[in-house]
Amino acid sequence: MFVARVVGEVVATIKHAELAGHKLLLVQPVTPRDRPTGRPAIALDTVDAGPGDLVIVADEGNAAAQVLRRGRGAVRTVVVGVVDEIAEESRGRG
Amino acid sequence: MHFARVVGTVVCTVKVPAWRSHRTLLIQPTDSQGAPHGRTIVAVDLVSAAPGQRVFYVRGREAANALPDPDNPADAAIVGIVDEVRESPWTGPGDRG
């Protein structure tokens, strides 16, 4: 899983049936110091995350299947938590 | 899932049976603004995308699972056509900066 900022929403009327009924959020992976790192991804929202929220994203088919309570399918990237705070213990490199 | 632009069609008359009723398209992965990102890949088309269209695709096991018959070797499948990307302004590093 990784931490990301919700930086947008993707609107798509024509899409795979398993994506219906969920918002598609544009998530930008960030370091614990909230700096962008890597390419934005498109994730299925399952926790009603809003624009600008810091979130946890799971990027694995089994995790998605469990969250969506259905068998393994076409979904792999899901937003699974809205982060209130990241309390870093050691002052390692962010 | 990630963005891509459809840049071509890969025509295969001889292919695995599970793909018989599906087209394979050539797609160029992009970032959210449409700038190319990495090399082109071949993806099974599940949304009847046309050349030039902005789409999004899934990679890995989920690509094969996206087909009616999940027993197939796909590792990339186009699962949506982008109508619009509503980007909320990047507020930059939060107070954690």
Backbone of each chain as ProteinMPNN parsed JSONL, in Angstrom:
{"seq_chain_A": "MFVARVVGEVVATIKHAELAGHKLLLVQPVTPRDRPTGRPAIALDTVDAGPGDLVIVADEGNAAAQVLRRGRGAVRTVVVGVVDEIAEESRGRG", "coords_chain_A": {"N_chain_A": [[0.869, -1.194, 0.0], [0.335, 2.344, -0.423], [0.891, 5.842, 0.403], [-1.022, 8.632, -0.61], [-2.024, 11.669, -2.296], [-5.277, 12.862, -2.975], [-5.821, 14.105, -6.029], [-7.604, 14.67, -7.945], [-10.436, 13.763, -10.062], [-11.638, 11.162, -12.168], [-13.688, 11.157, -14.928], [-15.717, 8.888, -16.534], [-17.846, 7.599, -18.73], [-18.038, 5.361, -20.35], [-16.99, 2.367, -19.347], [-15.426, -0.471, -17.727], [-17.623, -2.928, -16.393], [-17.208, -3.614, -13.717], [-16.279, -1.336, -12.587], [-18.315, 0.351, -12.228], [-20.461, 2.459, -10.262], [-18.666, 3.414, -8.466], [-16.564, 6.113, -7.459], [-13.893, 7.336, -9.502], [-10.808, 8.056, -8.551], [-8.126, 10.378, -8.937], [-4.987, 9.782, -7.897], [-2.089, 10.98, -6.345], [0.918, 9.604, -5.6], [2.712, 10.152, -2.568], [5.551, 11.187, -0.543], [6.197, 10.502, 2.962], [6.634, 13.037, 3.75], [4.885, 14.425, 2.281], [5.534, 14.99, -0.364], [5.319, 14.897, -3.924], [5.757, 11.749, -5.526], [6.637, 9.759, -8.098], [4.324, 8.464, -10.603], [0.965, 9.717, -11.12], [-1.92, 7.758, -10.255], [-4.937, 5.924, -11.084], [-7.544, 5.31, -8.962], [-10.031, 3.258, -7.434], [-12.588, 4.573, -5.483], [-13.362, 3.752, -2.139], [-13.924, 4.786, 0.247], [-15.124, 7.228, 0.3], [-13.361, 9.421, -0.177], [-12.16, 12.785, -0.473], [-11.312, 15.61, -2.68], [-7.911, 16.554, -2.333], [-7.562, 15.13, -0.023], [-5.443, 13.154, 2.104], [-4.551, 9.886, 1.536], [-4.697, 6.229, 1.946], [-3.665, 3.858, -0.36], [-4.43, 0.774, -1.74], [-2.869, -1.562, -3.864], [-3.425, -4.078, -5.217], [-4.725, -7.117, -6.402], [-6.069, -9.015, -4.744], [-6.517, -7.651, -2.388], [-8.211, -5.648, -3.334], [-10.379, -7.196, -4.147], [-11.304, -8.16, -1.713], [-12.023, -5.802, -0.346], [-14.042, -4.901, -1.997], [-15.742, -6.887, -1.696], [-16.08, -9.15, -3.412], [-15.334, -11.685, -5.871], [-11.982, -12.28, -7.231], [-11.216, -9.839, -9.616], [-11.389, -7.322, -12.121], [-10.44, -5.158, -10.814], [-7.903, -3.451, -9.122], [-6.604, -1.331, -7.881], [-7.335, 0.457, -5.139], [-8.783, 2.961, -2.999], [-8.328, 2.88, 0.369], [-8.3, 4.092, 2.829], [-8.611, 7.139, 4.724], [-6.227, 9.382, 5.628], [-5.538, 10.707, 8.802], [-3.317, 11.659, 10.088], [0.256, 11.478, 9.879], [2.406, 10.222, 12.046], [5.608, 10.491, 12.371], [8.109, 8.434, 13.687], [11.057, 7.971, 13.871], [13.48, 10.407, 12.767], [13.935, 9.761, 10.006], [15.07, 9.68, 6.465], [12.754, 11.455, 4.554]], "CA_chain_A": [[0.0, 0.0, 0.0], [1.128, 3.587, -0.399], [0.18, 7.064, 0.795], [-1.178, 9.485, -1.794], [-2.961, 12.783, -2.218], [-6.301, 12.853, -4.017], [-5.578, 15.333, -6.799], [-8.61, 14.853, -8.991], [-11.401, 12.69, -10.292], [-11.703, 10.819, -13.586], [-15.064, 10.916, -15.351], [-15.695, 7.959, -17.677], [-19.15, 6.919, -18.817], [-17.801, 4.027, -20.918], [-15.926, 1.72, -18.556], [-15.674, -1.86, -17.382], [-18.778, -3.028, -15.482], [-16.806, -3.704, -12.306], [-15.91, -0.002, -12.081], [-19.534, 1.142, -12.074], [-20.924, 2.657, -8.89], [-17.59, 3.952, -7.611], [-15.816, 7.233, -8.045], [-12.518, 7.044, -9.901], [-10.012, 9.171, -8.044], [-6.742, 10.522, -9.394], [-4.188, 9.833, -6.665], [-0.656, 11.245, -6.557], [1.709, 9.052, -4.488], [3.549, 11.164, -1.913], [6.425, 10.711, 0.536], [5.622, 10.899, 4.256], [6.758, 14.501, 3.843], [3.862, 15.004, 1.407], [6.09, 15.446, -1.644], [4.94, 13.953, -4.984], [6.804, 10.798, -5.912], [6.094, 8.789, -9.039], [3.243, 8.831, -11.526], [-0.38, 9.593, -10.553], [-2.654, 6.55, -10.657], [-6.395, 6.035, -10.974], [-7.957, 4.326, -7.96], [-11.456, 3.184, -7.129], [-12.811, 5.068, -4.117], [-14.278, 2.931, -1.325], [-14.064, 5.416, 1.57], [-15.624, 8.595, 0.097], [-12.277, 10.404, -0.023], [-12.44, 13.995, -1.242], [-10.138, 16.254, -3.276], [-6.935, 17.058, -1.383], [-7.357, 14.215, 1.114], [-4.305, 12.231, 2.135], [-5.213, 8.582, 1.615], [-3.927, 5.005, 1.75], [-4.117, 3.177, -1.567], [-3.985, -0.62, -1.901], [-2.684, -1.761, -5.304], [-3.231, -5.517, -5.381], [-6.035, -7.657, -6.746], [-6.775, -9.692, -3.66], [-6.968, -6.595, -1.476], [-9.373, -4.997, -3.951], [-11.506, -8.139, -4.125], [-11.845, -8.207, -0.344], [-12.673, -4.526, -0.024], [-15.276, -4.799, -2.791], [-16.537, -8.08, -1.298], [-16.458, -10.013, -4.547], [-14.19, -12.5, -6.272], [-10.916, -11.563, -7.957], [-11.76, -9.33, -10.878], [-10.604, -6.386, -12.933], [-10.029, -4.005, -10.013], [-6.676, -3.74, -8.362], [-6.15, -0.138, -7.152], [-8.478, 0.981, -4.372], [-8.5, 3.839, -1.855], [-8.828, 2.107, 1.502], [-8.296, 4.83, 4.088], [-8.306, 8.579, 4.703], [-5.208, 9.554, 6.675], [-5.658, 11.906, 9.62], [-2.007, 12.203, 10.417], [1.36, 10.514, 9.862], [3.32, 10.576, 13.151], [6.87, 9.8, 12.098], [8.857, 8.226, 14.936], [12.477, 8.377, 13.734], [13.601, 11.477, 11.786], [14.674, 9.213, 8.849], [14.887, 10.494, 5.248], [11.346, 11.462, 4.133]], "C_chain_A": [[0.887, 1.219, 0.0], [0.23, 4.761, -0.009], [0.112, 7.965, -0.433], [-2.119, 10.636, -1.472], [-4.013, 12.607, -3.313], [-6.178, 14.179, -4.769], [-6.576, 15.492, -7.943], [-9.554, 13.671, -9.082], [-11.481, 12.441, -11.796], [-13.15, 10.484, -13.92], [-15.013, 10.022, -16.595], [-17.035, 7.245, -17.741], [-18.963, 5.508, -19.396], [-16.656, 3.391, -20.155], [-16.373, 0.309, -18.209], [-16.769, -1.926, -16.306], [-18.354, -3.022, -14.019], [-16.428, -2.341, -11.718], [-17.144, 0.842, -11.807], [-19.853, 1.314, -10.594], [-19.866, 3.169, -7.939], [-16.952, 5.145, -8.297], [-14.414, 6.766, -8.408], [-11.69, 8.255, -9.502], [-8.613, 9.167, -8.647], [-5.9, 10.703, -8.137], [-2.712, 10.007, -7.017], [0.117, 10.663, -5.368], [2.595, 10.148, -3.894], [4.453, 10.496, -0.88], [5.73, 11.06, 1.853], [5.73, 12.406, 4.488], [5.831, 15.185, 2.835], [4.432, 15.553, 0.099], [5.734, 14.422, -2.715], [6.093, 13.025, -5.315], [6.183, 9.772, -6.852], [4.852, 9.315, -9.737], [1.886, 8.744, -10.844], [-1.043, 8.327, -11.081], [-4.142, 6.816, -10.509], [-6.859, 4.928, -10.028], [-9.466, 4.397, -7.742], [-11.647, 3.639, -5.688], [-13.748, 4.131, -3.361], [-14.499, 3.575, 0.043], [-14.536, 6.875, 1.441], [-14.552, 9.652, 0.336], [-12.591, 11.609, -0.915], [-11.163, 14.595, -1.817], [-9.212, 16.786, -2.18], [-6.696, 16.134, -0.213], [-6.055, 13.435, 0.954], [-4.905, 10.843, 2.368], [-4.211, 7.427, 1.563], [-4.533, 4.298, 0.537], [-3.549, 1.765, -1.572], [-3.939, -0.908, -3.399], [-2.435, -3.233, -5.578], [-4.604, -6.16, -5.504], [-6.793, -8.289, -5.605], [-7.326, -8.683, -2.671], [-8.228, -5.942, -2.04], [-10.59, -5.909, -3.875], [-12.125, -8.175, -2.74], [-12.606, -6.941, -0.016], [-14.024, -4.425, -0.744], [-16.192, -5.997, -2.531], [-17.036, -8.859, -2.509], [-15.199, -10.742, -4.981], [-13.159, -11.658, -7.005], [-11.482, -11.093, -9.289], [-10.808, -8.359, -11.533], [-10.029, -5.249, -12.099], [-8.819, -4.372, -9.167], [-6.292, -2.563, -7.464], [-7.336, 0.516, -6.46], [-8.001, 1.887, -3.241], [-9.129, 3.183, -0.634], [-8.785, 2.86, 2.819], [-8.014, 6.295, 3.87], [-7.401, 8.843, 5.896], [-5.48, 10.831, 7.461], [-4.276, 12.52, 9.822], [-0.957, 11.112, 10.248], [2.326, 10.973, 10.949], [4.596, 9.799, 12.915], [7.64, 9.664, 13.4], [10.278, 8.713, 14.736], [12.56, 9.445, 12.655], [14.38, 10.969, 10.578], [14.443, 10.111, 7.65], [13.437, 10.389, 4.797], [11.157, 10.933, 2.744]], "O_chain_A": [[2.056, 1.146, 0.378], [-0.997, 4.69, -0.077], [1.069, 8.052, -1.202], [-2.896, 10.588, -0.518], [-3.684, 12.247, -4.444], [-6.406, 15.247, -4.2], [-6.406, 16.352, -8.808], [-9.485, 12.721, -8.301], [-11.403, 13.372, -12.598], [-13.764, 9.632, -13.277], [-14.354, 10.353, -17.581], [-17.33, 6.389, -16.908], [-19.646, 4.571, -18.982], [-15.503, 3.803, -20.283], [-17.538, -0.054, -18.374], [-16.825, -1.076, -15.418], [-19.065, -2.482, -13.172], [-16.276, -2.204, -10.504], [-17.044, 1.922, -11.225], [-19.559, 0.442, -9.776], [-20.123, 3.341, -6.747], [-16.814, 5.194, -9.519], [-13.823, 5.926, -7.729], [-11.855, 9.344, -10.052], [-7.999, 8.118, -8.841], [-6.082, 11.67, -7.398], [-2.162, 9.296, -7.858], [-0.007, 11.163, -4.25], [3.158, 10.967, -4.621], [4.172, 9.396, -0.404], [4.772, 11.834, 1.857], [5.014, 12.974, 5.313], [5.971, 16.378, 2.566], [3.87, 16.482, -0.48], [5.826, 13.219, -2.473], [7.25, 13.442, -5.378], [5.307, 9.006, -6.451], [4.397, 10.435, -9.503], [1.648, 7.816, -10.071], [-0.771, 7.881, -12.196], [-4.557, 7.799, -9.893], [-6.595, 3.75, -10.268], [-10.082, 5.457, -7.854], [-10.964, 3.162, -4.782], [-14.802, 3.756, -3.873], [-15.171, 3.003, 0.901], [-14.365, 7.664, 2.37], [-14.813, 10.668, 0.982], [-13.207, 11.47, -1.972], [-10.061, 14.152, -1.49], [-9.673, 17.395, -1.214], [-5.73, 16.318, 0.527], [-5.627, 13.105, -0.152], [-5.684, 10.654, 3.303], [-3.051, 7.604, 1.193], [-5.751, 4.161, 0.425], [-2.342, 1.573, -1.428], [-4.861, -0.542, -4.129], [-1.385, -3.609, -6.1], [-5.536, -5.789, -4.791], [-8.009, -8.132, -5.494], [-8.443, -8.824, -2.174], [-9.195, -5.71, -1.314], [-11.697, -5.458, -3.578], [-13.349, -8.216, -2.61], [-13.708, -6.996, 0.53], [-15.009, -3.937, -0.189], [-17.284, -6.09, -3.09], [-18.217, -9.184, -2.628], [-14.108, -10.437, -4.499], [-13.401, -10.503, -7.355], [-12.143, -11.851, -9.999], [-9.591, -8.537, -11.51], [-9.226, -4.459, -12.596], [-8.737, -5.455, -8.587], [-5.714, -2.77, -6.397], [-8.228, 1.06, -7.111], [-6.974, 1.636, -2.61], [-10.338, 2.955, -0.608], [-9.197, 2.314, 3.843], [-7.277, 6.668, 2.958], [-7.765, 8.56, 7.037], [-5.634, 11.905, 6.88], [-4.097, 13.735, 9.737], [-1.256, 9.936, 10.455], [2.991, 11.998, 10.796], [4.675, 8.607, 13.211], [7.812, 10.637, 14.134], [10.69, 9.713, 15.322], [11.781, 9.401, 11.703], [15.344, 11.599, 10.144], [13.758, 11.13, 7.731], [12.938, 9.271, 4.671], [10.03, 10.877, 2.253]]}, "seq_chain_B": "MHFARVVGTVVCTVKVPAWRSHRTLLIQPTDSQGAPHGRTIVAVDLVSAAPGQRVFYVRGREAANALPDPDNPADAAIVGIVDEVRESPWTGPGDRG", "coords_chain_B": {"N_chain_B": [[-4.675, 1.63, -11.948], [-3.911, 3.304, -15.059], [-3.417, 6.186, -17.224], [-3.676, 6.318, -20.819], [-3.002, 6.738, -24.357], [-4.706, 5.713, -27.264], [-2.85, 4.447, -29.832], [-2.718, 2.803, -31.96], [-3.644, -0.218, -33.787], [-3.224, -3.647, -33.153], [-3.123, -6.123, -35.26], [-4.125, -9.424, -35.169], [-4.612, -12.433, -36.528], [-4.113, -15.0, -35.833], [-4.334, -16.171, -32.684], [-4.522, -16.593, -29.066], [-7.309, -18.579, -28.022], [-9.046, -17.348, -26.126], [-8.965, -14.692, -26.721], [-10.301, -14.386, -29.037], [-12.645, -12.898, -29.667], [-11.838, -10.349, -29.197], [-10.201, -7.189, -29.723], [-6.746, -6.29, -30.094], [-5.02, -3.542, -28.966], [-2.654, -0.894, -29.645], [-1.193, 1.0, -27.199], [-0.177, 4.14, -25.794], [1.202, 4.78, -22.816], [0.401, 7.496, -20.593], [0.841, 10.588, -18.646], [-1.306, 12.351, -16.293], [-1.849, 14.634, -17.688], [-1.535, 13.913, -20.266], [0.951, 13.669, -21.381], [3.468, 11.626, -22.884], [4.538, 8.539, -21.308], [6.946, 6.374, -20.737], [7.285, 3.212, -22.608], [5.338, 2.102, -25.509], [2.55, -0.159, -25.15], [0.884, -3.335, -25.653], [-2.537, -3.87, -25.449], [-5.512, -5.554, -24.404], [-8.613, -4.731, -25.761], [-11.427, -3.634, -24.114], [-13.434, -1.862, -24.227], [-14.15, -0.905, -26.667], [-12.415, 1.079, -27.795], [-11.201, 3.835, -29.766], [-8.614, 4.729, -32.189], [-6.5, 7.355, -31.042], [-8.062, 8.07, -28.918], [-8.369, 8.961, -25.402], [-7.678, 6.79, -22.83], [-8.021, 4.491, -20.009], [-6.122, 1.946, -18.351], [-5.606, -1.376, -16.995], [-3.091, -3.304, -15.372], [-1.408, -6.489, -15.117], [-2.585, -9.429, -13.331], [-5.219, -8.691, -13.04], [-5.897, -7.689, -15.482], [-6.262, -9.914, -17.136], [-8.343, -11.055, -15.72], [-10.324, -9.251, -16.292], [-11.492, -9.948, -18.624], [-14.225, -11.823, -20.143], [-13.636, -14.581, -20.134], [-11.489, -15.464, -17.824], [-9.254, -17.029, -18.045], [-6.723, -16.32, -19.625], [-3.89, -14.908, -21.352], [-3.587, -12.159, -20.936], [-1.915, -9.183, -19.895], [-2.434, -6.615, -19.81], [-5.149, -4.457, -20.019], [-7.625, -2.477, -21.539], [-9.835, -0.578, -19.76], [-11.51, 1.592, -19.637], [-12.841, 4.636, -21.08], [-11.709, 7.89, -21.173], [-13.703, 10.596, -20.25], [-13.386, 13.012, -18.984], [-10.964, 14.719, -16.973], [-11.06, 15.825, -13.848], [-9.134, 17.909, -12.283], [-8.128, 18.627, -9.018], [-6.621, 21.535, -7.649], [-3.161, 21.101, -6.994], [-2.143, 21.227, -3.795], [0.337, 21.287, -2.921], [3.071, 20.484, -0.64], [1.737, 19.63, 2.494], [1.214, 20.803, 5.913], [3.194, 19.29, 6.797], [5.535, 19.876, 5.562]], "CA_chain_B": [[-4.979, 1.922, -13.354], [-3.178, 4.477, -15.551], [-3.904, 6.775, -18.473], [-2.924, 6.038, -22.052], [-3.695, 7.149, -25.587], [-4.685, 4.621, -28.241], [-2.026, 4.903, -30.954], [-2.757, 1.879, -33.095], [-4.313, -1.518, -33.626], [-2.322, -4.761, -33.441], [-4.02, -7.101, -35.894], [-3.631, -10.81, -35.022], [-5.651, -13.423, -36.857], [-3.792, -16.209, -35.052], [-4.084, -15.763, -31.287], [-5.11, -17.532, -28.096], [-8.773, -18.627, -28.2], [-9.784, -16.438, -25.223], [-8.961, -13.331, -27.273], [-10.825, -14.397, -30.398], [-13.626, -11.836, -29.988], [-11.346, -9.054, -28.687], [-9.114, -6.576, -30.473], [-5.59, -5.878, -29.298], [-4.664, -2.187, -29.409], [-1.355, -0.369, -29.223], [-1.476, 2.197, -26.403], [0.98, 4.87, -25.262], [0.905, 5.274, -21.468], [0.645, 8.939, -20.437], [0.5, 11.082, -17.309], [-2.704, 12.814, -16.281], [-2.013, 15.713, -18.673], [-1.464, 13.38, -21.623], [2.332, 13.565, -21.868], [3.851, 10.208, -22.933], [5.257, 8.04, -20.12], [7.385, 4.995, -20.971], [7.115, 2.708, -23.982], [3.991, 1.652, -25.869], [2.259, -1.548, -24.786], [-0.27, -3.926, -26.325], [-3.562, -4.121, -24.43], [-6.79, -6.067, -24.912], [-9.598, -3.649, -25.72], [-12.709, -4.103, -23.563], [-14.398, -0.754, -24.25], [-14.253, -0.448, -28.066], [-11.731, 2.371, -27.916], [-10.765, 4.145, -31.134], [-7.305, 5.388, -32.207], [-6.497, 8.761, -30.633], [-8.84, 8.308, -27.695], [-7.699, 8.83, -24.101], [-8.272, 5.659, -22.118], [-7.198, 4.026, -18.887], [-5.917, 0.503, -18.484], [-5.141, -2.071, -15.791], [-2.018, -4.251, -15.697], [-1.27, -7.642, -14.233], [-3.597, -10.499, -13.278], [-6.551, -8.096, -13.171], [-6.182, -7.492, -16.911], [-6.847, -11.169, -17.624], [-9.64, -11.22, -15.043], [-11.325, -8.311, -16.824], [-12.166, -10.569, -19.767], [-15.248, -12.804, -19.753], [-12.937, -15.827, -19.781], [-10.271, -14.996, -17.159], [-8.094, -17.875, -18.362], [-6.076, -15.838, -20.845], [-2.564, -14.376, -20.97], [-3.492, -10.68, -20.982], [-1.37, -8.515, -18.701], [-2.848, -5.208, -19.906], [-6.492, -4.391, -20.613], [-8.215, -1.141, -21.501], [-11.077, -0.74, -19.012], [-12.336, 2.798, -19.619], [-12.552, 5.751, -21.973], [-11.746, 9.111, -20.359], [-14.491, 11.731, -20.707], [-12.862, 14.256, -18.417], [-10.182, 14.583, -15.74], [-11.276, 17.044, -13.041], [-7.998, 17.942, -11.363], [-8.216, 19.662, -7.976], [-5.266, 22.125, -7.636], [-2.209, 20.457, -6.091], [-1.907, 22.273, -2.783], [1.747, 21.24, -2.511], [3.274, 19.813, 0.645], [0.883, 20.159, 3.576], [1.993, 21.395, 7.007], [4.288, 18.377, 7.116], [6.562, 20.257, 4.574]], "C_chain_B": [[-4.25, 3.18, -13.757], [-3.76, 4.948, -16.876], [-3.07, 6.282, -19.652], [-3.701, 6.646, -23.215], [-3.596, 5.982, -26.549], [-3.926, 5.129, -29.47], [-2.027, 3.923, -32.12], [-3.509, 0.604, -32.78], [-3.309, -2.602, -33.979], [-3.184, -5.901, -33.977], [-3.395, -8.492, -35.774], [-4.755, -11.766, -35.419], [-5.387, -14.697, -36.049], [-3.484, -15.765, -33.622], [-4.783, -16.751, -30.365], [-6.635, -17.437, -28.195], [-9.516, -17.589, -27.35], [-9.842, -15.019, -25.792], [-9.682, -13.25, -28.595], [-11.778, -13.234, -30.65], [-13.144, -10.47, -29.494], [-10.235, -8.516, -29.581], [-7.949, -6.3, -29.518], [-5.131, -4.522, -29.857], [-3.268, -1.817, -28.917], [-1.644, 0.908, -28.455], [-0.166, 2.796, -25.896], [0.604, 5.369, -23.858], [1.223, 6.768, -21.377], [0.466, 9.323, -18.979], [-0.898, 11.701, -17.381], [-2.922, 13.952, -17.265], [-1.899, 15.203, -20.107], [-0.058, 13.273, -22.17], [2.763, 12.1, -21.815], [4.693, 9.805, -21.728], [5.643, 6.599, -20.397], [7.012, 4.524, -22.366], [5.672, 2.263, -24.238], [3.812, 0.194, -25.418], [1.037, -2.019, -25.568], [-1.295, -4.267, -25.245], [-4.82, -4.663, -25.101], [-7.828, -4.963, -24.726], [-10.947, -4.181, -25.229], [-13.787, -3.034, -23.63], [-14.557, -0.178, -25.659], [-13.638, 0.929, -28.255], [-11.259, 2.565, -29.355], [-9.384, 4.814, -31.072], [-7.439, 6.868, -31.838], [-7.218, 9.006, -29.326], [-7.971, 8.161, -26.451], [-8.436, 7.765, -23.313], [-7.534, 5.454, -20.798], [-7.219, 2.5, -18.89], [-5.463, -0.069, -17.129], [-4.082, -3.078, -16.225], [-2.067, -5.434, -14.744], [-2.426, -8.616, -14.341], [-4.99, -9.917, -13.539], [-6.911, -7.846, -14.628], [-6.823, -8.756, -17.482], [-8.225, -11.373, -17.002], [-10.727, -10.338, -15.634], [-12.067, -8.898, -18.009], [-13.202, -11.579, -19.303], [-14.629, -14.153, -19.361], [-11.594, -15.446, -19.158], [-9.038, -15.853, -17.452], [-7.485, -17.421, -19.677], [-4.809, -15.104, -20.439], [-2.469, -12.862, -20.94], [-2.814, -10.155, -19.726], [-1.645, -7.015, -18.776], [-4.197, -5.186, -20.596], [-7.02, -2.974, -20.47], [-9.593, -1.27, -20.871], [-11.897, 0.534, -18.925], [-11.877, 3.836, -20.615], [-12.724, 7.028, -21.168], [-12.662, 10.15, -20.996], [-13.793, 13.013, -20.269], [-12.004, 13.927, -17.192], [-10.353, 15.882, -14.962], [-10.176, 17.074, -11.995], [-8.243, 19.026, -10.311], [-6.799, 20.209, -7.82], [-4.403, 21.44, -6.587], [-1.797, 21.481, -5.053], [-0.458, 22.234, -2.322], [1.859, 20.612, -1.134], [2.428, 20.48, 1.729], [1.772, 20.683, 4.701], [3.179, 20.493, 7.353], [5.562, 18.815, 6.381], [7.988, 20.312, 5.107]], "O_chain_B": [[-3.987, 4.041, -12.918], [-4.488, 4.222, -17.554], [-1.916, 5.884, -19.496], [-4.869, 7.013, -23.092], [-2.554, 5.335, -26.654], [-4.318, 6.126, -30.076], [-1.408, 4.182, -33.152], [-3.95, 0.381, -31.653], [-2.615, -2.499, -34.99], [-3.892, -6.562, -33.216], [-2.27, -8.712, -36.223], [-5.747, -11.885, -34.7], [-6.321, -15.385, -35.636], [-2.497, -15.071, -33.378], [-5.529, -17.624, -30.809], [-7.186, -16.36, -28.42], [-10.506, -17.015, -27.803], [-10.69, -14.228, -25.38], [-9.698, -12.195, -29.23], [-11.739, -12.635, -31.724], [-13.939, -9.537, -29.382], [-9.434, -9.276, -30.127], [-8.134, -6.106, -28.316], [-4.889, -4.378, -31.055], [-2.773, -2.345, -27.921], [-2.276, 1.817, -28.994], [0.802, 2.091, -25.611], [-0.218, 6.276, -23.724], [2.175, 7.252, -21.991], [0.007, 8.52, -18.166], [-1.585, 11.59, -18.396], [-4.062, 14.219, -17.647], [-2.133, 15.952, -21.055], [0.128, 12.834, -23.305], [2.477, 11.401, -20.843], [5.459, 10.606, -21.192], [4.808, 5.698, -20.314], [6.507, 5.285, -23.192], [4.892, 2.075, -23.305], [4.771, -0.571, -25.319], [0.258, -1.213, -26.076], [-0.952, -4.887, -24.238], [-5.151, -4.281, -26.223], [-7.908, -4.343, -23.666], [-11.536, -5.066, -25.849], [-14.908, -3.24, -23.165], [-15.056, 0.937, -25.812], [-14.266, 1.832, -28.809], [-10.959, 1.605, -30.064], [-9.015, 5.392, -30.05], [-8.374, 7.543, -32.269], [-7.013, 10.038, -28.689], [-7.009, 7.394, -26.412], [-9.654, 7.822, -23.148], [-6.557, 6.142, -20.502], [-8.165, 1.86, -19.349], [-5.003, 0.659, -16.249], [-4.165, -3.64, -17.317], [-2.7, -5.372, -13.69], [-3.158, -8.622, -15.331], [-5.833, -10.555, -14.171], [-8.09, -7.795, -14.978], [-7.804, -8.681, -18.22], [-9.16, -11.809, -17.674], [-11.914, -10.634, -15.498], [-13.142, -8.419, -18.37], [-13.089, -12.133, -18.21], [-15.044, -14.78, -18.386], [-10.651, -15.135, -19.885], [-7.913, -15.456, -17.146], [-7.694, -18.046, -20.717], [-4.673, -14.714, -19.279], [-1.362, -12.324, -20.92], [-3.097, -10.62, -18.622], [-1.172, -6.239, -17.945], [-4.377, -5.819, -21.636], [-6.883, -2.348, -19.419], [-10.44, -1.995, -21.392], [-12.895, 0.564, -18.205], [-10.698, 3.92, -20.957], [-13.767, 7.234, -20.547], [-12.444, 10.551, -22.139], [-13.626, 13.955, -21.043], [-12.287, 12.974, -16.465], [-9.844, 16.925, -15.374], [-10.242, 16.389, -10.974], [-8.526, 20.178, -10.64], [-5.848, 19.428, -7.853], [-4.83, 21.221, -5.453], [-1.174, 22.49, -5.384], [-0.046, 23.014, -1.464], [0.851, 20.248, -0.529], [2.403, 21.703, 1.866], [2.947, 20.976, 4.48], [4.062, 20.887, 8.114], [6.598, 18.175, 6.56], [8.915, 20.62, 4.358]]}, "name": "protein", "num_of_chains": 2, "seq": "MFVARVVGEVVATIKHAELAGHKLLLVQPVTPRDRPTGRPAIALDTVDAGPGDLVIVADEGNAAAQVLRRGRGAVRTVVVGVVDEIAEESRGRGMHFARVVGTVVCTVKVPAWRSHRTLLIQPTDSQGAPHGRTIVAVDLVSAAPGQRVFYVRGREAANALPDPDNPADAAIVGIVDEVRESPWTGPGDRG"}
